Amino acid sequence: MPWPTGGTDEYTLFTEGDDLYDAMVASIEAARRRVDLESYIFAADEVGWRLGEALAAQARAGLQVRLMVDAAGSMFSFSREIERYLRQHGVAVRRFHRWSWRQPLRFYRRDHRKLLVVDGHEAFVGGFNIHRESSRSAYGPGRWRDTHVRLDGALAERASALFEVAWSGNHRGEPLAGRPSGDALVPNHSRICRHQVHCLFTRLLQSADRRLFVTTPYFVPDRGTQGELVQAAKRGVDVRLLLPGKSDVPITRWAARAAYRTLLAAGIRVFEYQPRMLHAKTAVADGMTATVGTANLDYRSFFVNYEINLFSANRALCTALEEQFRTDLGDAVEVTARGWSRRPWGGMAAEAVGWTARRWL
């Protein structure tokens, strides 16, 4: 299935947390009307306080400043101290889906988005949370490997509209996606589709004719997505998956490895990133279409959580993402079918546990 051509928007790609946080602070400080920030994790550490102080300064200056953090994702990191500080200086703060005895099931659905919008003209979206683990200056050489993108123009305006919907809590009023150029910023819920990111990701997989490079930290594919990957390989596409060699959630790694046998048998090449925690969520098809955003390749991101992804036909962005993928392969170890068949029995047992729990990961 062909993807719309075009993609004339200009983007800035970030793969280092310090560079991203510098750019975010600079953008916040340059704001003239409003600043909206949404983050799954907002930690009260060196990085969080730096962003928090920038937000507070703009709120004191009279700008509208809003911050929404996920109640579960930031449960142990977003302290009462930093929340009190922000509120005292005029920042409107919300914790998304706090635990409620009246609505216990809603706690399962999380706001996994990471989105900063300034004046409705500039936006940042991607995998980076607000925490020291993504900063080389704070965390050292072991900082997490992640990806974010800055965008402006009509897509930034759309990002602003999407934040408004999230802030209001009325996700059924999600504005419709779509750009004539083929570039789109989409949530996974809209008035016409509850699984919009999953649908467009499937479309991207189907569009590949020559090569398909996918990076994800939590690889727990649903049956349909796994089937699309296999079908791509069967039609001759060079399919490569870059997955974490180490994970902050071990059971998701077990679940991912349970799928290796099927993937390897289909000719898909699987690589495990070694030096540090891999947290980037990107995919590139034929160097011509790509996605980068907050959605992992798992059940929760595709069918449960609130996510936001950029889908783009911008050639420069696609080239940059593909080049970064090849660079990351230099720090990865390929998993071979022969080597995988010889793995210890203990690993097989762990994989069975992970795969059984895959729909809840």
Solvent accessible surface area in square Angstrom, and as a share of the most:
residue,aa,sasa,rsa
1,M,129,0.57
2,P,118,0.74
3,W,24,0.08
4,P,53,0.33
5,T,111,0.64
6,G,46,0.44
7,G,6,0.06
8,T,119,0.69
9,D,22,0.12
10,E,139,0.63
11,Y,36,0.14
12,T,51,0.30
13,L,45,0.22
14,F,17,0.07
15,T,38,0.22
16,E,50,0.22
17,G,1,0.01
18,D,39,0.20
19,D,82,0.42
20,L,1,0.00
21,Y,4,0.01
22,D,70,0.36
23,A,16,0.13
24,M,5,0.02
25,V,11,0.06
26,A,59,0.46
27,S,9,0.06
28,I,0,0.00
29,E,109,0.49
30,A,60,0.46
31,A,3,0.03
32,R,175,0.64
33,R,119,0.44
34,R,58,0.21
35,V,0,0.00
36,D,1,0.00
37,L,3,0.02
38,E,0,0.00
39,S,2,0.01
40,Y,49,0.18
41,I,35,0.18
42,F,0,0.00
43,A,10,0.08
44,A,34,0.26
45,D,25,0.13
46,E,94,0.42
47,V,10,0.06
48,G,0,0.00
49,W,62,0.22
50,R,103,0.38
51,L,0,0.00
52,G,0,0.00
53,E,91,0.41
54,A,8,0.07
55,L,0,0.00
56,A,0,0.00
57,A,42,0.33
58,Q,20,0.09
59,A,12,0.10
60,R,139,0.51
61,A,72,0.55
62,G,67,0.64
63,L,30,0.15
64,Q,93,0.41
65,V,3,0.02
66,R,18,0.07
67,L,0,0.00
68,M,6,0.03
69,V,0,0.00
70,D,0,0.00
71,A,10,0.08
72,A,29,0.23
73,G,18,0.17
74,S,0,0.00
75,M,90,0.40
76,F,192,0.80
77,S,33,0.21
78,F,3,0.01
79,S,42,0.27
80,R,199,0.73
81,E,105,0.47
82,I,0,0.00
83,E,18,0.08
84,R,128,0.47
85,Y,49,0.18
86,L,0,0.00
87,R,114,0.42
88,Q,132,0.59
89,H,52,0.23
90,G,52,0.50
91,V,4,0.02
92,A,43,0.33
93,V,6,0.04
94,R,107,0.39
95,R,39,0.14
96,F,16,0.07
97,H,36,0.16
98,R,123,0.45
99,W,120,0.42
100,S,27,0.18
101,W,214,0.75
102,R,230,0.84
103,Q,102,0.45
104,P,56,0.35
105,L,155,0.77
106,R,85,0.31
107,F,50,0.21
108,Y,89,0.34
109,R,62,0.23
110,R,12,0.04
111,D,3,0.02
112,H,14,0.06
113,R,1,0.00
114,K,5,0.02
115,L,1,0.01
116,L,1,0.01
117,V,1,0.01
118,V,8,0.04
119,D,15,0.08
120,G,4,0.04
121,H,107,0.48
122,E,44,0.20
123,A,0,0.00
124,F,0,0.00
125,V,0,0.00
126,G,0,0.00
127,G,0,0.00
128,F,3,0.01
129,N,3,0.01
130,I,4,0.02
131,H,9,0.04
132,R,79,0.29
133,E,49,0.22
134,S,0,0.00
135,S,2,0.01
136,R,122,0.44
137,S,101,0.65
138,A,25,0.19
139,Y,94,0.36
140,G,18,0.17
141,P,98,0.62
142,G,35,0.33
143,R,19,0.07
144,W,35,0.12
145,R,8,0.03
146,D,0,0.00
147,T,1,0.01
148,H,4,0.02
149,V,0,0.00
150,R,70,0.25
151,L,2,0.01
152,D,73,0.38
153,G,39,0.38
154,A,50,0.39
155,L,0,0.00
156,A,0,0.00
157,E,100,0.45
158,R,30,0.11
159,A,0,0.00
160,S,9,0.05
161,A,39,0.30
162,L,0,0.00
163,F,0,0.00
164,E,74,0.33
165,V,18,0.10
166,A,3,0.03
167,W,30,0.11
168,S,77,0.49
169,G,49,0.47
170,N,85,0.44
171,H,21,0.10
172,R,211,0.77
173,G,28,0.27
174,E,1,0.00
175,P,33,0.21
176,L,87,0.43
177,A,35,0.27
178,G,53,0.51
179,R,66,0.24
180,P,137,0.86
181,S,22,0.14
182,G,9,0.08
183,D,0,0.00
184,A,10,0.07
185,L,0,0.00
186,V,0,0.00
187,P,2,0.01
188,N,1,0.00
189,H,13,0.06
190,S,10,0.07
191,R,138,0.50
192,I,138,0.70
193,C,33,0.20
194,R,131,0.48
195,H,60,0.27
196,Q,17,0.07
197,V,1,0.00
198,H,29,0.13
199,C,68,0.41
200,L,30,0.15
201,F,15,0.06
202,T,27,0.15
203,R,73,0.27
204,L,0,0.00
205,L,0,0.00
206,Q,56,0.25
207,S,16,0.11
208,A,0,0.00
209,D,101,0.52
210,R,127,0.46
211,R,63,0.23
212,L,0,0.00
213,F,2,0.01
214,V,2,0.01
215,T,6,0.04
216,T,3,0.02
217,P,3,0.02
218,Y,23,0.09
219,F,2,0.01
220,V,0,0.00
221,P,1,0.01
222,D,10,0.05
223,R,199,0.73
224,G,44,0.43
225,T,0,0.00
226,Q,29,0.13
227,G,31,0.30
228,E,36,0.16
229,L,0,0.00
230,V,19,0.11
231,Q,93,0.42
232,A,0,0.00
233,A,15,0.12
234,K,140,0.59
235,R,107,0.39
236,G,60,0.57
237,V,7,0.04
238,D,49,0.25
239,V,2,0.01
240,R,41,0.15
241,L,0,0.00
242,L,0,0.00
243,L,2,0.01
244,P,8,0.05
245,G,12,0.11
246,K,98,0.41
247,S,27,0.17
248,D,73,0.38
249,V,58,0.33
250,P,75,0.47
251,I,49,0.25
252,T,10,0.06
253,R,62,0.23
254,W,92,0.32
255,A,0,0.00
256,A,7,0.05
257,R,56,0.21
258,A,35,0.27
259,A,3,0.03
260,Y,2,0.01
261,R,189,0.69
262,T,67,0.39
263,L,0,0.00
264,L,23,0.12
265,A,89,0.69
266,A,23,0.18
267,G,53,0.51
268,I,3,0.02
269,R,91,0.33
270,V,0,0.00
271,F,15,0.06
272,E,12,0.05
273,Y,2,0.01
274,Q,74,0.33
275,P,67,0.42
276,R,35,0.13
277,M,14,0.06
278,L,0,0.00
279,H,7,0.03
280,A,0,0.00
281,K,7,0.03
282,T,15,0.09
283,A,0,0.00
284,V,2,0.01
285,A,2,0.01
286,D,10,0.05
287,G,7,0.07
288,M,78,0.35
289,T,10,0.06
290,A,1,0.01
291,T,3,0.02
292,V,1,0.00
293,G,0,0.00
294,T,0,0.00
295,A,10,0.07
296,N,9,0.05
297,L,4,0.02
298,D,7,0.04
299,Y,14,0.05
300,R,35,0.13
301,S,1,0.01
302,F,3,0.01
303,F,53,0.22
304,V,20,0.12
305,N,9,0.05
306,Y,20,0.08
307,E,0,0.00
308,I,0,0.00
309,N,5,0.03
310,L,0,0.00
311,F,0,0.00
312,S,1,0.00
313,A,9,0.07
314,N,13,0.07
315,R,143,0.52
316,A,76,0.59
317,L,8,0.04
318,C,0,0.00
319,T,58,0.34
320,A,35,0.27
321,L,6,0.03
322,E,18,0.08
323,E,104,0.47
324,Q,43,0.19
325,F,7,0.03
326,R,115,0.42
327,T,89,0.52
328,D,5,0.03
329,L,29,0.14
330,G,67,0.65
331,D,70,0.36
332,A,20,0.15
333,V,89,0.51
334,E,62,0.28
335,V,19,0.11
336,T,73,0.42
337,A,60,0.46
338,R,172,0.63
339,G,42,0.41
340,W,24,0.08
341,S,75,0.49
342,R,167,0.61
343,R,51,0.19
344,P,100,0.63
345,W,207,0.73
346,G,53,0.51
347,G,30,0.29
348,M,54,0.24
349,A,62,0.48
350,A,23,0.18
351,E,9,0.04
352,A,59,0.46
353,V,82,0.47
354,G,0,0.00
355,W,72,0.25
356,T,99,0.58
357,A,27,0.21
358,R,41,0.15
359,R,133,0.49
360,W,166,0.58
361,L,30,0.15
